[in-house]
Every structure is written in structure tokens, then in C-alpha cells.
Amino acid sequence: MNFETLKSIMLLILICFSLLLTVGLWNYQPSNDFIEDENLLEETTIGGKEAKMSSLIAPSQFVFHKNGEHYSFKNGKDRENTYKVMKEWTLFNVHPKDNQVVPEESRMMEVIFPTNIPAQAIKNLFNFGDQDFTPPVGEFKRIFFTFNDNGGVDVFFKPESEDATAFGASLRSENIYRLEELLAVDEGLREQVMFIGDGEKRIFLPETEVTVHSLIMDTTPLPITPLKNTLFEDPSIVRNFPAPRAEQRLTDGLGNLEVTEGWKRMIFTELLLGESSPQIAMSSFEVLERSISFINAHQGWTDTFRVGNLSASNTSVTYLMYQKDLPVLASDDQIHTIEINYQNGEEERYARPLVSLEPSINESEGTHPLPSGKSIIAFIQESRLYNIKLIEDIKIGYKLVGQSGGYGGYSLIPAWFVLENGSWKEITGSTEGKGGLSSAVGSN
């Protein structure tokens, strides 16, 4: 065989191979794995729920004032049920008013919220029938229901700050009997003692020792892909880059998503937001409304969360996790809060847990005794660890402590907490007598 014949044979083989490759490409069908990846790219929900504003704003306490004594519900379920009833009450004659001192009536109901709530939110919390009115400008943290000389009930919405705008309303006569019933009942109530530090703080604590349930919680991981698809404008250009203090770092150059705390928490940050544009102010109601819509868009309410702190000055909102009708105020991996900060009307920072919690089927419920409110007040007043002027609240809540063994579970442990200068801290130290405290001071 001469050289020219050999070249012809090799050329024929190459032509045949090229034809086979072309036919193969024409008839190629994507694999199931590739289709699954495309579906993942389109996912924008993480398997939680959507929520309404009325379910995310809830009182932390009902206080019934009776002839100089103060009472609150023993059971958190009673508080939840009373709030459901209260939201069905009809208000009228809503009007702004000069802020005034707390009513000093012998019989009244005080409803306390964990943070100042914008006045515009009252349409989501009460019934107004067919009234057409514009909610007043202002905010409130407490609502007082008092009886007037005409047999009616006055409703006073009071903010925490003495110089802030307050407003009032009246309660429809058909709802007054239910308020009378609440004030007449003694069953299911616990007497309260009021904390008085630098002036009257109006912080009510149970007078006697309290026993609270503890629990073992299991975790279920949440998918990161739907969050990537939601938070980045073009998920297809997002790349994974190593980060020194994160399990994963995703970025497109404009936004940054870091997965931290052993894949249990994420923090998304817009890197260039507002650098060249004028500042846009947001009211606390706009922050609240915008944040709820933002989280609803990816069904991000994976556990029970409620407004814990709302700030117009910082254009931020923090939602606290609730378990067994109590707030979770501390956790080992910072998985008990959802936080959103705004800049120029856009989400600048979004931090949330990447796990959801549920009671473990392998562990039974237990109980945990806690000191009385009287003991807590005495301890705070005698201790040098706290600045009385900076204390904003004192309450019982849960802390989530990681279980040993590495399976991802948590112990849900009740404890006393103090809100000092905007930060919740567990009250620990030492007291004498039954239900005393022990350990050392820590903050969440």
C-alpha cells in the first residue's frame, strides 16, 4: 500500500467519525440530573409559610390591674387565646392625643408589646367595621383599657417615649362585657410584682417561683439554592469563593451570601447599595410591611416568629423565634432570630437560620424551676452587673443549647433574661434560697 492510499483511508475514517459525532449531537437528550439542576435554579421557596402582619405582632403580656394588685396569665396559651378575642373587638373614634401619664384606675387591662408598634398597624390588629379613617401618626408599646364615667371603655395607645405622639380610641359597647369577664376572672392568673428602678419601668414579674417546660429539639436543614435564586438578581453568574470564617460564600460581585455556624445560619449583604444614590427614609411601618412581603416571597417563616424589635432610626427589624408560647432569647448558633436592615428602601442585610426546629420524638418533656420575680428584682438591684437606667425589660425566655454528640439537636432551656441597652442577656449569678441562680453572666 502506497502513501497516497493510506492518506485516503485515514481521511475517510475522519469523515465517518465526524458524521457520527454530528448525528449524536442532533439526537442528544439531556440527562435527568441536568433537568433537576434547572428545576433547582427556578426554586425560590424554602418550604416555610407566608405570614400576615396580624400574626407577627403579638403582646408579650396581659396585665390585669385590680385594686392596686397586678395579675398576668400563668399559661401562654391563655394569652394567645385572649389576644385572638381582642383582635375581634371593634374600635371607633380613633384620634391623636397629647401623651399623658399611665392611667391610675382601680380596674383596667394593660396589654404590653415587646417593641414600639407603628400606629398604622392597628388596622391589622383590631376590627373597625365599615369606618373609613386614616390611622394617626405615632406608635405604641402599651394599650390601656379603662372604664369611663359614662359606662364606656376608653382605649389609650401609649408609646414608650414620653415625648412621642400617642393616640386614643373607644371600644364598641358590644365588646365591653368581654373585658368585664376578663377582669372578673381569677383562675389561671398569677400575681405580679412591678420592677421599679430609675423611675417607674412598668415591668411586671411573677411574684412567686415559676416552673417552665424544657424540651429537646431536632433540626431540619433548609435548602440554600432557593435563597440564592431569591437574593441574587442573576443566580447563573453567582460563584462560590472560599471564606475564612464561613462554610460557604456565594457572590456575584454585587451581593454576598455567607453560610455560617456549621451550615445553620446565613447572612446576605448588598455590597454596593446606596453608594451613589440619595438616602431614602423609611417609617417603621414601611420597614415592617416591606420585610414581611420580602420573607413571604420565599416562604421564609419556617418556625413561629414574631416582631421582637422594630426601629425606624436604624431602618431594621428583628423577628424572634417562639417556642411553647415563649420567646427564644439566646442560642448557641444564633439561629433564634431573623434580622433585616434596609438602606435606601432596599434590603441591605438579611440574616436568618438555615434550620427549622421541632420537638424530638426521642425525648420527653421536662420541667425547670425558675426563681421568683421578687428574687430577680433583688438580685438586679444589688448586683453591680446591671445599669438600672439602661434596663428596658425583664422576662422569662428560652435559650437553645446545642446537644453533644454532633447530631444537630438542641436543648430548649428556660431562663430569666434582661434587655439592657438593646441586648438580651441571661441573668445568671447567685442568690439565696429556693430557685436560686447559678453560673456566670452571658449575652446572646
ABEGO torsion letter per residue (X at the ends): XBAAAAAAAAAAAAAAAAAAAAAAAAABBBBAAAAAAAAAAABABAGBBBBBAAAABBBABBBBBBGGBBBBBABAAAAAAAAAAAAABBBBGBBBBBBBBBBBBABBBBBBBABBBBAAAAAAABBAEABBBBBBBEBBABBBBBBBAAGBBBBBBBBABAABBBBBBBBBAAAAAAAAAAAABABGBBBBBBBBBBEBAGBBBBABBBBBBBBBBBBBBBBAAAAAAAABABAAABBBBBBAABABBBBAGABBBBBBGGGABBBBBBAABGAABBBBBBBAAAAAAAAAAAAAAAGABABBBBBABBBAAAGBBBBBBBBGGBBBABBAAGAABBBBBBBGGBBABBBBBABBBBBBAABBBBBBBBBBAAAAAAAAAABAABBAAABABBBBBBBBBBBBGGAGBBBBBBBBBBBBGGBBBBBBEBBBEBGBBBEBBBBX
